[in-house]
Amino acid sequence: LMFDFLFIVKWYFFGRLKIGRKSRKKNAFAEFNRALSNLNKGSYVIDCGANVGEFTKLFLEKGFIVDAFDPDPIAINELKKKCKKNKNLNLFQSAVGLKDNTQKLFRYRKFDENDPYSTQGSSLLDYRSGTNKPFVEIKVIDFINHINKQNKEISLLKMDIEGSEIEILNKIIDLNMHDKIKYIFVETHERFSHKLGLETAKLKLRINNLNINNINLDWV
């Protein structure tokens, strides 16, 4: 119990204060590149938070079959330009969550509707909304249900969903679904709030205690 407590305290402060973050990100990206080089053409990957499609494009160039999710209409338009029409791309204009519904996507303070790259900070968390910035109604898809419907191995899951990642990952672990995914790379957002900081530290502890080796929470 003392170990668990100290572990949570350590990772709460490391996460909130970004202590060692740069080197962890660097190591995670090296691991990500190794994972990509280990995957064969035709591997099935999922890109959650595809945004303007930088990683979706990379996956497609490697010959992978890609399910790409992003709720933002501005980002999706840019992704379509970047990735052209590709038979290996299944594009979902929706956020991922734990149930099918409609939610508000809040624009971050740096949002500029003329710059698709400024959509990267958009979030389902209302406190991330920039002053006088708009929101847009978007569709959310039940991600667990989506995974369950796949009858093939998921080679890689990349998740960068601006603070909504922890509850989805906990549910994936609850259901032992991580066992059918080869690599999982996630950007966490504990710097956003005390609550997210605590939830992220607890998830790190859970992954550690269960000896789960295929979930990397230090991705870019």
ChimeraX attribute file (.defattr): number of C-alpha atoms within 10 A of each C-alpha:
attribute: neighborCount
match mode: 1-to-1
recipient: residues
	/A:1	6
	/A:2	7
	/A:3	9
	/A:4	14
	/A:5	11
	/A:6	11
	/A:7	16
	/A:8	21
	/A:9	16
	/A:10	13
	/A:11	21
	/A:12	24
	/A:13	17
	/A:14	17
	/A:15	22
	/A:16	19
	/A:17	13
	/A:18	13
	/A:19	13
	/A:20	10
	/A:21	16
	/A:22	12
	/A:23	11
	/A:24	15
	/A:25	17
	/A:26	14
	/A:27	15
	/A:28	20
	/A:29	17
	/A:30	13
	/A:31	16
	/A:32	20
	/A:33	11
	/A:34	11
	/A:35	15
	/A:36	18
	/A:37	10
	/A:38	10
	/A:39	17
	/A:40	12
	/A:41	13
	/A:42	14
	/A:43	18
	/A:44	22
	/A:45	25
	/A:46	23
	/A:47	22
	/A:48	24
	/A:49	24
	/A:50	29
	/A:51	30
	/A:52	25
	/A:53	23
	/A:54	13
	/A:55	16
	/A:56	29
	/A:57	21
	/A:58	13
	/A:59	22
	/A:60	19
	/A:61	11
	/A:62	16
	/A:63	16
	/A:64	24
	/A:65	21
	/A:66	24
	/A:67	18
	/A:68	24
	/A:69	27
	/A:70	26
	/A:71	26
	/A:72	26
	/A:73	16
	/A:74	18
	/A:75	22
	/A:76	23
	/A:77	14
	/A:78	18
	/A:79	23
	/A:80	15
	/A:81	11
	/A:82	14
	/A:83	17
	/A:84	11
	/A:85	9
	/A:86	12
	/A:87	9
	/A:88	15
	/A:89	18
	/A:90	12
	/A:91	17
	/A:92	18
	/A:93	18
	/A:94	23
	/A:95	27
	/A:96	26
	/A:97	19
	/A:98	15
	/A:99	12
	/A:100	15
	/A:101	14
	/A:102	13
	/A:103	14
	/A:104	17
	/A:105	22
	/A:106	23
	/A:107	28
	/A:108	23
	/A:109	17
	/A:110	17
	/A:111	20
	/A:112	13
	/A:113	12
	/A:114	9
	/A:115	12
	/A:116	19
	/A:117	16
	/A:118	19
	/A:119	23
	/A:120	20
	/A:121	18
	/A:122	25
	/A:123	23
	/A:124	20
	/A:125	15
	/A:126	14
	/A:127	11
	/A:128	19
	/A:129	21
	/A:130	17
	/A:131	10
	/A:132	9
	/A:133	13
	/A:134	15
	/A:135	18
	/A:136	14
	/A:137	12
	/A:138	18
	/A:139	20
	/A:140	23
	/A:141	20
	/A:142	16
	/A:143	19
	/A:144	18
	/A:145	13
	/A:146	10
	/A:147	17
	/A:148	10
	/A:149	9
	/A:150	10
	/A:151	7
	/A:152	12
	/A:153	14
	/A:154	19
	/A:155	22
	/A:156	24
	/A:157	20
	/A:158	22
	/A:159	23
	/A:160	20
	/A:161	26
	/A:162	19
	/A:163	20
	/A:164	20
	/A:165	21
	/A:166	19
	/A:167	15
	/A:168	16
	/A:169	19
	/A:170	16
	/A:171	14
	/A:172	16
	/A:173	17
	/A:174	10
	/A:175	11
	/A:176	11
	/A:177	14
	/A:178	20
	/A:179	14
	/A:180	13
	/A:181	19
	/A:182	17
	/A:183	21
	/A:184	23
	/A:185	22
	/A:186	21
	/A:187	19
	/A:188	24
	/A:189	20
	/A:190	25
	/A:191	18
	/A:192	16
	/A:193	14
	/A:194	13
	/A:195	11
	/A:196	21
	/A:197	23
	/A:198	19
	/A:199	18
	/A:200	25
	/A:201	22
	/A:202	21
	/A:203	18
	/A:204	19
	/A:205	18
	/A:206	15
	/A:207	18
	/A:208	13
	/A:209	10
	/A:210	9
	/A:211	9
	/A:212	14
	/A:213	12
	/A:214	15
	/A:215	18
	/A:216	21
	/A:217	21
	/A:218	18
	/A:219	23
	/A:220	17
